[in-house]
Amino acid sequence: MSEVSRQMMMYDAQKKSMLVALLLWFFLGSLGAHRFYAGRIGTAIMQVLLTLIGGALTLAGIGFVVLGLVGLFLLPGMIRAHNVALASRLG
């Protein structure tokens, strides 16, 4: 097996799927599951904290602003960055 074939197989085995990331965001987005999947542990933990704080503050009527910070705006870029870094590391 050539080195290029091996690298392509390694890339395919380790790349992240945008579909999986979107499903994680849709069903478990407030818990940062899509960010954990994308390897963004720090921002995933921050998202969980923001969700908890926003949920608690919603009772006071001001939490919707904090909950608005929790979204999918960076998700495509995170997955693309992971796959590009993986390809350059393998290539």
N, CA, C and O of each residue as an XYZ file, in Angstrom:
364
protein
N       0.853     -1.171      0.000
C       0.000      0.000      0.000
C       0.899      1.235      0.000
O       1.859      1.312      0.766
N       0.583      2.187     -0.855
C       1.395      3.390     -0.947
C       1.139      4.311      0.247
O       0.128      4.192      0.939
N       2.063      5.212      0.467
C       1.952      6.166      1.576
C       0.741      7.083      1.397
O       0.070      7.431      2.368
N       0.471      7.467      0.160
C      -0.674      8.337     -0.113
C      -1.974      7.612      0.217
O      -2.883      8.201      0.801
N      -2.065      6.344     -0.153
C      -3.271      5.568      0.151
C      -3.461      5.442      1.652
O      -4.579      5.556      2.154
N      -2.367      5.206      2.371
C      -2.441      5.090      3.824
C      -2.888      6.404      4.449
O      -3.705      6.409      5.369
N      -2.361      7.506      3.959
C      -2.741      8.818      4.484
C      -4.209      9.119      4.201
O      -4.894      9.687      5.052
N      -4.700      8.751      3.028
C      -6.105      8.964      2.691
C      -7.004      8.118      3.588
O      -8.059      8.580      4.023
N      -6.594      6.884      3.865
C      -7.376      6.026      4.746
C      -7.398      6.593      6.161
O      -8.433      6.561      6.827
N      -6.263      7.109      6.621
C      -6.190      7.705      7.962
C      -7.072      8.950      8.033
O      -7.761      9.166      9.029
N      -7.052      9.759      6.990
C      -7.890     10.959      6.950
C      -9.366     10.578      7.010
O     -10.121     11.135      7.807
N      -9.777      9.631      6.171
C     -11.181      9.213      6.147
C     -11.622      8.640      7.482
O     -12.767      8.832      7.890
N     -10.729      7.940      8.166
C     -11.078      7.333      9.454
C     -11.205      8.367     10.569
O     -11.940      8.145     11.531
N     -10.499      9.497     10.456
C     -10.446     10.469     11.549
C     -11.187     11.768     11.289
O     -11.329     12.581     12.202
N     -11.665     11.989     10.072
C     -12.323     13.264      9.776
C     -13.667     13.346     10.493
O     -14.264     12.330     10.851
N     -14.123     14.567     10.691
C     -15.401     14.823     11.355
C     -16.476     15.065     10.304
O     -16.202     15.597      9.229
N     -17.681     14.675     10.625
C     -18.810     14.822      9.721
C     -19.631     16.054     10.101
O     -19.981     16.239     11.266
N     -19.931     16.887      9.118
C     -20.766     18.052      9.354
C     -22.179     17.626      9.735
O     -22.818     18.279     10.560
N     -22.673     16.543      9.147
C     -24.008     16.051      9.473
C     -24.092     15.627     10.941
O     -25.053     15.970     11.630
N     -23.104     14.893     11.416
C     -23.093     14.479     12.818
C     -23.024     15.709     13.718
O     -23.720     15.779     14.732
N     -22.191     16.672     13.352
C     -22.061     17.893     14.151
C     -23.396     18.649     14.215
O     -23.783     19.137     15.277
N     -24.088     18.743     13.090
C     -25.380     19.433     13.077
C     -26.433     18.682     13.892
O     -27.247     19.303     14.576
N     -26.421     17.368     13.824
C     -27.370     16.589     14.630
C     -27.084     16.750     16.118
O     -28.007     16.878     16.922
N     -25.804     16.744     16.484
C     -25.443     16.971     17.885
C     -25.870     18.363     18.322
O     -26.375     18.546     19.429
N     -25.663     19.353     17.442
C     -26.086     20.712     17.771
C     -27.604     20.770     17.957
O     -28.092     21.384     18.906
N     -28.344     20.136     17.056
C     -29.804     20.206     17.098
C     -30.365     19.557     18.362
O     -31.243     20.119     19.018
N     -29.850     18.364     18.700
C     -30.417     17.627     19.822
C     -29.749     17.930     21.164
O     -30.412     17.885     22.200
N     -28.462     18.237     21.164
C     -27.727     18.451     22.417
C     -26.908     19.737     22.390
O     -25.912     19.865     23.101
N     -27.335     20.678     21.569
C     -26.570     21.907     21.386
C     -26.364     22.715     22.647
O     -25.289     23.282     22.847
N     -27.360     22.781     23.495
C     -27.214     23.591     24.705
C     -26.193     22.991     25.667
O     -25.693     23.681     26.556
N     -25.885     21.714     25.492
C     -24.865     21.067     26.320
C     -23.495     21.082     25.652
O     -22.542     20.516     26.188
N     -23.384     21.714     24.500
C     -22.102     21.846     23.819
C     -21.609     20.556     23.176
O     -20.414     20.429     22.909
N     -22.494     19.597     22.920
C     -22.075     18.306     22.368
C     -21.358     18.464     21.032
O     -20.380     17.764     20.770
N     -21.829     19.368     20.193
C     -21.202     19.588     18.890
C     -19.790     20.151     19.041
O     -18.912     19.861     18.229
N     -19.577     20.949     20.070
C     -18.237     21.495     20.304
C     -17.296     20.436     20.874
O     -16.119     20.400     20.516
N     -17.795     19.584     21.748
C     -16.979     18.458     22.215
C     -16.592     17.587     21.020
O     -15.441     17.162     20.912
N     -17.537     17.321     20.128
C     -17.290     16.509     18.933
C     -16.212     17.142     18.052
O     -15.363     16.443     17.499
N     -16.254     18.461     17.928
C     -15.289     19.171     17.085
C     -13.937     19.356     17.766
O     -13.016     19.918     17.174
N     -13.812     18.889     19.001
C     -12.536     19.004     19.707
C     -12.323     20.347     20.377
O     -11.203     20.661     20.782
N     -13.358     21.135     20.502
C     -13.280     22.458     21.139
C     -13.752     22.334     22.585
O     -14.827     22.819     22.936
N     -12.948     21.685     23.417
C     -13.341     21.367     24.783
C     -13.582     22.627     25.612
O     -14.561     22.707     26.353
N     -12.698     23.602     25.489
C     -12.830     24.837     26.265
C     -14.130     25.570     25.976
O     -14.841     25.970     26.898
N     -14.442     25.746     24.693
C     -15.681     26.453     24.361
C     -16.908     25.591     24.653
O     -17.989     26.122     24.904
N     -16.751     24.270     24.622
C     -17.869     23.392     24.986
C     -18.218     23.556     26.463
O     -19.390     23.648     26.829
N     -17.198     23.591     27.295
C     -17.429     23.797     28.734
C     -18.040     25.169     28.969
O     -18.948     25.310     29.788
N     -17.553     26.178     28.262
C     -18.106     27.527     28.379
C     -19.567     27.539     27.947
O     -20.383     28.231     28.556
N     -19.909     26.788     26.909
C     -21.287     26.750     26.450
C     -22.196     26.089     27.488
O     -23.319     26.543     27.708
N     -21.719     25.026     28.122
C     -22.504     24.387     29.181
C     -22.728     25.377     30.322
O     -23.835     25.483     30.850
N     -21.676     26.099     30.698
C     -21.802     27.085     31.782
C     -22.771     28.205     31.407
O     -23.599     28.610     32.222
N     -22.668     28.705     30.173
C     -23.579     29.760     29.718
C     -25.027     29.271     29.710
O     -25.942     30.023     30.045
N     -25.228     28.027     29.334
C     -26.580     27.462     29.336
C     -27.125     27.385     30.754
O     -28.274     27.749     31.004
N     -26.304     26.912     31.676
C     -26.747     26.817     33.067
C     -27.035     28.193     33.657
O     -28.056     28.391     34.315
N     -26.135     29.138     33.422
C     -26.323     30.503     33.932
C     -27.547     31.139     33.275
O     -28.373     31.748     33.956
N     -27.663     30.999     31.954
C     -28.808     31.569     31.239
C     -30.117     30.965     31.696
O     -31.115     31.671     31.842
N     -30.119     29.651     31.926
C     -31.331     28.996     32.417
C     -31.733     29.510     33.783
O     -32.913     29.745     34.042
N     -30.743     29.687     34.668
C     -31.033     30.205     36.008
C     -31.516     31.658     35.936
O     -32.444     32.039     36.648
N     -30.894     32.456     35.086
C     -31.277     33.859     34.972
C     -32.605     34.057     34.247
O     -33.235     35.106     34.376
N     -33.030     33.052     33.485
C     -34.319     33.144     32.807
C     -35.446     33.278     33.828
O     -36.453     33.945     33.590
N     -35.250     32.637     34.949
C     -36.247     32.761     36.017
C     -36.397     34.210     36.465
O     -37.474     34.622     36.896
N     -35.317     34.979     36.363
C     -35.363     36.390     36.719
C     -35.765     37.265     35.531
O     -35.879     38.483     35.666
N     -35.979     36.644     34.366
C     -36.418     37.389     33.193
C     -35.306     37.979     32.353
O     -35.593     38.681     31.382
N     -34.035     37.723     32.686
C     -32.934     38.292     31.907
C     -32.057     37.232     31.260
O     -31.075     37.566     30.597
N     -32.387     35.980     31.437
C     -31.551     34.895     30.932
C     -31.597     34.683     29.446
O     -30.704     34.041     28.892
N     -32.607     35.201     28.777
C     -32.699     34.990     27.341
C     -31.542     35.640     26.594
O     -31.159     35.166     25.524
N     -30.983     36.708     27.134
C     -29.817     37.348     26.515
C     -28.630     36.404     26.578
O     -27.909     36.257     25.591
N     -28.412     35.758     27.725
C     -27.301     34.825     27.872
C     -27.538     33.595     27.014
O     -26.611     33.112     26.364
N     -28.761     33.077     26.998
C     -29.061     31.907     26.177
C     -28.884     32.212     24.696
O     -28.621     31.301     23.911
N     -29.019     33.456     24.302
C     -28.803     33.844     22.914
C     -27.367     33.686     22.463
O     -27.105     33.612     21.262
N     -26.424     33.631     23.405
C     -25.019     33.426     23.065
C     -24.727     31.989     22.655
O     -23.686     31.708     22.061
N     -25.644     31.080     22.972
C     -25.446     29.656     22.707
C     -26.053     29.342     21.348
O     -27.277     29.318     21.218
N     -25.226     29.098     20.325
C     -25.745     28.849     18.981
C     -24.790     28.052     18.123
O     -23.823     27.479     18.625
N     -25.057     28.013     16.830
C     -24.253     27.216     15.915
C     -23.420     28.059     14.964
O     -22.985     27.552     13.930
N     -23.185     29.317     15.273
C     -22.533     30.231     14.346
C     -21.150     29.763     13.899
O     -20.785     29.977     12.743
N     -20.383     29.141     14.763
C     -19.016     28.760     14.431
C     -18.859     27.309     14.016
O     -17.750     26.886     13.688
N     -19.924     26.543     14.020
C     -19.837     25.102     13.796
C     -19.211     24.714     12.454
O     -18.303     23.882     12.455
N     -19.634     25.257     11.316
C     -18.995     24.846     10.054
C     -17.495     25.130     10.031
O     -16.718     24.318      9.528
N     -17.092     26.254     10.562
C     -15.667     26.585     10.603
C     -14.871     25.653     11.498
O     -13.729     25.313     11.188
N     -15.474     25.236     12.616
C     -14.777     24.315     13.528
C     -14.531     22.972     12.855
O     -13.437     22.417     12.959
N     -15.537     22.447     12.166
C     -15.397     21.157     11.503
C     -14.404     21.272     10.348
O     -13.562     20.393     10.166
N     -14.496     22.345      9.571
C     -13.569     22.557      8.458
C     -12.139     22.677      8.973
O     -11.223     22.099      8.389
N     -11.936     23.424     10.064
C     -10.588     23.592     10.628
C     -10.027     22.263     11.113
O      -8.845     21.977     10.920
N     -10.880     21.443     11.750
C     -10.410     20.126     12.201
C      -9.960     19.283     11.020
O      -8.881     18.691     11.052
N     -10.789     19.224      9.968
C     -10.464     18.379      8.811
C      -9.236     18.884      8.058
O      -8.441     18.074      7.581
N      -9.059     20.202      7.940
C      -7.886     20.754      7.279
C      -6.629     20.455      8.094
O      -5.601     20.076      7.531
N      -6.704     20.623      9.422
C      -5.558     20.323     10.271
C      -5.214     18.837     10.199
O      -4.037     18.477     10.175
N      -6.212     17.987     10.164
C      -5.987     16.552     10.042
C      -5.306     16.222      8.714
O      -4.359     15.436      8.676
N      -5.789     16.820      7.630
C      -5.199     16.566      6.316
C      -3.752     17.040      6.258
O      -2.906     16.353      5.686
N      -3.453     18.192      6.835
C      -2.074     18.690      6.792
C      -1.167     17.877      7.703
O       0.012     17.696      7.397
N      -1.706     17.379      8.833
C      -0.898     16.544      9.719
C      -0.577     15.211      9.073
O       0.516     14.677      9.259
N      -1.525     14.664      8.310
C      -1.306     13.376      7.655
C      -0.537     13.503      6.345
O       0.088     12.547      5.886
N      -0.588     14.685      5.753
C       0.040     14.868      4.445
C       1.306     15.500      4.554
O       1.970     15.730      3.543
